[in-house]
C-alpha cells in the first residue's frame, strides 16, 4: 500500500516536472524566436500620410491584359471588391508601352481614361495601386508584351519559343531586341517621355503609391549593364520626375537575372522618392523537375537577405513586387512556409502573381472556370495593414498571431489588423484587454493606444 502511494506520488511529481519543463522550454524558445525576429535586418518602412508603417499584401492585375485587344483587365468593380474580402490592400496594375503609345509620339488618351477609371474603382474600395509599366520578352512578336511595334527593329533572326517561358530571354532574337533598345537614345528618350505622360495622369490619384518604371529589365549584349545602361536610365527618369515636380515614388527593379542571389550592380542613387522593387524567381524549382530542398531554401534566404541589405544601403523601402507558386509543384507548402517566415522576419510587403485564371498565368488564383484555387487560402492571412508605432515585431505560429510595437506618441491614429472571415477568431486582445470584434461587420479591427501606453501587444487566436 505504502509502495503504491509512493509510486503515485512519484508519477505525480514527474508529470508536474514535465509540464513545467515543457512550459519553460516553450517560453525560452518563443523568446529566442522573437529575439531573432527583432534583430533581423529590415529595409526602411513604407509610411502612410499619418506616419503609420504600411504592410502590403498585394496582387497583380493582370496577365490577361497583355493579350487583350484593349490591353485592359477583364475585372469588374465587383471582381475588385473580392480583393477586399481576401485581405489584399494593394493592386499592382499592369499598363503597357504599346497601349500608351501605339504610334510614336501619339498617346492613347482613351486607354489612360479607362485605366484611371479602374484605379478609381480600387480607390473607392480602399485599395492602393502600384502602376507597373509591364514588359516580358520585349514584344508580342516573341510571345510576350510591352514594346510597341514601331520600337522593335525588324531583324533577320529566327525565333523559336521554348518552355519554360523565361528561357526565351536567352534567345538571340529577344536579346537583340533589348540590345537595340538600350543602345538607342531615341527609344530611351521616347520611353521616358511616355512615362512623363503617364505620371502626369496619375499624379493626383490618392491611392496610387508609385509607378514601377520598367518591369523585368533585361540587359544589352555585353558586360556592365546595371552599372552603366540601367543606372543611367534610372537617373534620367529620376531627373525627369524632379524637373516636372512629380511626387509619385519611383519603383525600380534590378536586372532580371538578379532575381536569384546575384548582387545588383546598380549605382543608381535616387534623389526623389523611390522604392526598391524586387521580384523573386527560383529557376531551379520553377522547372518542376525536382522538389524544394536545402539548395532552394539557401537560394531563397540569401536572395532576400541580399535585397534587404541593398535596400538598407540605399536607405529606401523595399517591396516584393512579383512572386508566385503552383501548389501542384512538389514541396510547395514547404516553399510557402519558408517564404512567409522570411517575409515576417524581414518585415517585407509582397505582391502575388496574379489575379488571373491559370490559363493566363499558371500561378493565377483562379482556375480556367474562374473558381478560386487552393493557393488563395494560403495567401489570406492575419496581418497588420497599418501600424501606429515603431519597432514592430509580428509573427504567426500555428493558430496564434502576435504583434508588438512601441506607440512612439501615436495616440490619435489606430493600428489596423486584417482578420480573414475564413478563420473564427476566438480571442482578440490588446495589452491583455479583450477587443470586441464582429467579422460580419468588418474584416479589420483597429486599436488606438491610450496616452499612458508606451508599448502595445495585440494577439489574435483562432
URKACOR-V227084 format. One line per field, one symbol per residue. burial: # if it has 16 or more other C-alpha atoms within 10 Angstrom, else .. A space follows every 10 residues. Layout:
burial->???
This chain:
burial->.......... .......... .......... ...#..##.. .#####.... .######### ######.... ###.#....# #.######## ########## ##....#... ##..#..### ###.#.#### ########## .#.#####.. ##........ .......##. #.######## ##....##.# ##.######. .#....#### ########## #...##...# #####.##.# #....##### ######.### #.####.#.# ..######## ##..##.... ##...##.## ..######.# ##.####### #######.## .##.##..## .######### ########.# #######... .##.#...## ########## .#####.... #######.## #.######## #...#..### ....#.#... ..#######. ....###### #.
